[in-house]
Amino acid sequence: MSDITIKELEDRLDQGDDLDDCTDWDNPIWCSNEKARFSVNIPEWLLYRLDEEADRRAISRSAMINTILVDWADAHPGHRPDAEENPPAA
């Protein structure tokens, strides 16, 4: 399997090229976009700061929390279960 940049991938997809040389079909990665609800207790001052930043970005509190969590996950990559494993419990 060869490494490929996003630009190269986009170009190859646009051209309808075969992507087998840069796809690991034997080790697929499981990545679910299923939504899960959770509850968290945070101090009022933190909620205030969260709402301030959400207002500054003109997004909802929920979208702000999602943005923060995705940024954190991107900065701390770890093992994601592959397609053969069960997804983590919510």
Sequence and secondary structure as in RCSB ss.txt:
>XXXX:A:sequence
MSDITIKELEDRLDQGDDLDDCTDWDNPIWCSNEKARFSVNIPEWLLYRLDEEADRRAISRSAMINTILVDWADA
HPGHRPDAEENPPAA
>XXXX:A:secstr
     HHHHHHHHHHT   GGG  TTS B              HHHHHHHHHHHHHHT  HHHHHHHHHHHHHHH
S     BTTS     
